[in-house]
Amino acid sequence: MSNGTTPNYIKSLLVPNGKKPAGRRVWSIDLESIWLPFFTATNTMGDTAIPSDALGAPLRLGYNQDGSVKFSKTGRVVLKVAKDIADSVRLIRENFAVGLQVYATQVSADNPDGYKAQLDMAKEAGEPIRTKDNTNLNKAIAQQMAEAMAEAHKVKEGKGKRERQLVTA
């Protein structure tokens, strides 16, 4: 349905690339295979100035306020991404979100009829799903209420039947 004017960087976001990295993720993107090579490249080109120690040791031990090594509730050591990398990823994430918003606004301004048609089509296609989910949710809530009321009734009946017993010391 493309009219040939969608920017290539947007098109490339919509095509699966088949790679599934596994490792520490930052913003759901693999640190070792994606972020570190990317930031090394941006440093090389002079676009960023992330310190070499952050790229060389991107994971750092987390520390408590008293200076002791921090552990999670499950007993695992807490690792944090180096601040310079985490800050750069946050900046990219924020700029990415703004870019998506700008693109959507631009398309809706350039092609308001087509954009509205897509919204209407999506709303109509989603209506049966919303209706079914709402019906199932109402049934589930009613069932939970009935079960809670039955349990409360059992507890109330149980208290009425119990006789007091004399306890001697």
N, C-alpha and C positions, 0 to 999 in steps of 0.2 A: 504494500500500500504506500510505499515511499514515492514521493514525487521527484526524487533526485536532489533535493535541496537540504536534506538532513546532513549536518556536519559529520565528517568521518569519525571524529572523536566520540560522538554520540553513538553512531552506528557500531563502533568497535566495542562499546559497553554492552551491547545487546547480543553479541555473538559469543557462544560458548567456545572456550579455548582448550578444553579437555584437561588442563592441568589442575590437579588437586593437591596443593602443598599441605604438608602436615608438620606442625611444629608450633612454637609460641606465636600466637597471633596478636596483632595490634589492630584494632578496628576491624576484626575478622579477616585480616590479611596477614599471611605468613611473614614473620619478621626476617628470618634468615634468607629466604629465597626471593622475597619481593622488596621489602622496605630497605634492607641493607644495601643490595645492589642499586636500588633506585637512588638512595641518598648518597652513595658513593659516586654515582654518575652525576647527580646534581652538584655535589662538591667539586667534582672534576671540571664541570662546565662553569663553575663560579656562580651558580644559581643559589646555592646554600653555603653555609659555613658551619656545618655541624662538626664539632670537635672530633678529632681522630680517636680519642679515648672512648667517646660514645659509640662510634662505629666499631671500634675494636672490642669493646666490652659492653654490648647493648643491654645485657641483663645485670641488674645489681641486686644485692641482698637488701631486703627491707629491714629497717631497724625500728625498734620501739623508741619512745621518747627518752628512756633512760640509757639508750645506746646499745642495748642488747639486741641480738638477732631476733627478728620477728618470725613467729610461727603462726600458721592458721589454726583454726579450731580443730582441724583433723590431724594436726601435728606436722604438716608439711612446711618447709621453709618458704617464706614469702619472697618472691622475686619481683622486682619492678623493672620496667623499661627505663633506660636512661632518660633523664628529663629532657634533654635536647631533642632526642628522637620522638618522645611522646608529644612534646610541644609541636614539632613539625608535622606529625601525623594529625594532631588536632586541627592545625591550620589547614591542612589539605582537606580534611573532612568537612570543615566549615566552608571552605571555598567550593568544594564539590557540591554541597547542598545548595549553595547560592547559585552555582552554575546550572543545576537542575531546575531551580525555580525560575531563573532568567530564561532558560530555554522554553519551559512550559508557558511562561508569560508571553514570550515572543511568538510562539506558535499560535496561542490563543488570540493574539492581536493581529497576526498576519492572516490567519484563516479561522475567523470566529465561527463561521457556519460549520466547517468541518470539525472543529473542536467541540462545539455544542452537540453535533451529531454523535460524536464519540461518547460524550458524557451521557446523552440520552440512551444510547445503545447499551452502555455499561449499566446504567440504572435499571433499565428494563430487564437485562439479562440477569442481574443480581437479585431482582425482586423475589423469584421463587426460593432462592437460597436463604434470603433474609427471613421470608415467611416461615420456611421449614425450621430454621434455627430458632426463631422466636417461639414457634409452637412447641418444639422439643424442650426448650428452656422452661417454658411455662409448665409443661408436664413434669419435668424433673423437679422444679421448685415445689409443685403441688405434692409430688410423691415424698419429698423430704419433709414437708410440713406434716403430711399424714403420718409418716414414720415417727416424727418427733412427738406428735400429739399422742400416738399410741404408746410410745415409751413413757411419756409423762403420765398417761392414764394408768399404766402398769405400776409405776412407782407410787402413785397416789393410792391405788388399791392395795398395794403391798404394805403401806404404812398403816392403813386402816385395819388390816387383819392381824397385824403383829400385836401380841399382848406384852404388857410390861412384865419384866421378870425382876424378881428381887435379887439383888446382887449382895452377897455377904462377903465381908472381908476376913 
